[in-house]
Every structure is written in C-alpha cells, then in structure tokens.
C-alpha cells in the first residue's frame, strides 16, 4: 500500500523487504537504469515511482551500482515487476536485491495515476507499507513525516574520510570487467589533480573524471577549505547529493572560499552549492525533474541537449544575475536554471547529469571543458 498525505491510497502487491517506511513520493520517467536510480545517493529519503511499465527484466549486477552499500531510496513502486530476469550480466533479481538491503517495494500499482497526481499536486509526503496496516494509519504516518525541506541529508550519504579514487588508473584505458568494455580516457593533454567534494557522489562521475584526464581525491562534504588546499588541487569538483541545499551552510561556506582560489565544476547539488556560495537563493520545484529525457537549451550557443536529471530544487535566476553569474542553460519544459558560469571566476556548473549511465551522452563534453578550463588557468590565460 502507498498512502499520500492528501489521503490518496494505492494498493498493490508487495515485493522486496517487508517494512513500513515514510518519505517523499516522486516519479522517474526513465525507460531503463533502475539499478542506477536505486543506488543514486540523491534519492535518499524518497520513495520512487517508475513510469516505465515493466521494471526488473534485466536483473541486477554489482558493476552498475552508483554507490556502496546498496540502494539509497526509501522505497520503490512499479507497475509490473518482471517475472523473468534475462541478461548475461545479471547476478540476482530486483526482488532479491531489495530483500538483501531491506528496501520495500510495491508492484501492480496504477503508476500512471500516481504520476498524474504528483504532477498536479506536487511531490508529497507518503507512507509505503507491506504490512497489514490500516489505510487511515498509513495516511497519518505520511502526514507526520518531517519532510526533507530544511533537513541535511548530505551528511547521511557523504564519505567519512578522504580517499583517492582509482589510484591504479584502471579507468585510463579500455578494459574488461566481467566481460564488458567500460570506456576510455577521452581528454587529450596532461593529467590534472582534482579534489571532488562528496555530497553523495555517483560512481560514474568519478569514472568520467578519471577517463577525461583527472586524478581524483575525494573529501567529505564537511571538509574545510584547508583540507582541500592541503591536497594542492589543480581544480575542484562539486558533486551531486540529496535533499534541500539551503541547510548546508558549512558546505557552501567552504565553496565560497574555494571558488576564488581554484577552477571549479559542479553537477546537481554542486550547482546549488555554487549558487548559495555566491549569495543567490534556491527554491523547491513543484515535483522536480527526474528522468533521462529532459531537454535543455544552451542560451549561449542555441544548442539543445537531452539530459538525465534528478533534482527537486532550482536556483533563482534573478539572484544569480545580481551576483556576477550568467545563466547559460535552461530547462525547455519549465524555463528553470540548468547551468551557470561566473563572469570573472573560473567557475561553471550544471543542474543535470552529464555522466548519466544509462542515459543520453549529449553533455559528456562538459568534462573536457573542465579539463580545458584548468589548462587555461595554469597557462595564465584566466
């Protein structure tokens, strides 16, 4: 059963773990990539409904996890759980996977009705239960949940200690892992040292940075500027992450100092951190952008890209303009900010996910742009 705070109740069949949990009800329009969605730390505290009709048909494998420790979603809702797992890379079924990590799921639900309701009403508090719970009690629990506005979820998913990603350079050249080729380094020129601040970083971001010519050290979201500077980076990367960016004063306070010292590239929560570090504001979107088919227009080139997205907050463009930032990209569905750069500082960011896998690769050149930005800074051209 899925109960929303407005009193709506949707019944279905349980799968995964037996549990009763609360969270924010959101939907994702991707046709594939359910394992990456489940393990994306940006979904922490959320119960995700998939709009694709059938989920689970290619199973689960360890190589496609976006974070350690299994799923980060609170719960998972699908129309049809595939009774057959058919893929040579599969190691277990989706049902087995969710059971292993104690995540409840619900199938045989009218996911179209849920999605239409969330689009009209907005993301809502909800309760998902696989137990014999009265609908009225489930609604009560949904309404009693604290919500994610004003709550720091980043501290729940960030790493605890610094580490170097892939020090052996396994991601520099093509290689085989369980029989599948997993990419190449595509950036020309020298390798640069980057410190990535982990607000809930996805593994594929780290892979992309490595493949595009960066040696990557990762530090916690709580890392002070001194910790970053001690590593003597050529540039700083700001990662994705869950929840409301506004309560993360410790994080964007650090970013405010770092962007005046190092070339900086941010993705998703990283875009919010730059926004807040500049003194601009963010706001909560009605139902957010979640899926692998979001159109974004670059206002400087006129180019339209299809992007993968997962965020529930956006920057206020009028604030950015007053603080030296230029809005470079907008979402063509609702006109919200999808990218920015600073007029004077070597800083740029996007709200979407250029590293998405699976997903469109239109924005992959952003990693090359970061490499070139550092190269220009070291040459004294900026």
Secondary structure, DSSP 8 states (H G I E B T S, - for coil): -EEETTS-EE--EEEES--EEEEEEEEE--SS-HHHHHH-GGGTTEEEEE-SSEE-TT-B-GGG-SSTTS--SSEEE-SEE-S----TT--B-HHHHHHHTT-EEEES--HHHHHHHHHHH-SEEEEEE-SS--HHHHHHHHHHS--STT---HHHHS-SS-EEE-TT-TTSS--EETTEE-------S--EEEEEEESS--HHHHHHHHHTTEEEEEEETT--HHHHHHT--SEEEE----S-STT-HHHHHHHHHHTTTSEEEEETHHHHHHHHHTT--EEEEEEEEEEEEEEEEETTT--EEEEEEEEEEEE-HHHHHTTTEEEEEEETTT--EEEEEESSSSEEEESSBTT-SSS--TTTHHHHHHHHHHHHHHTT--
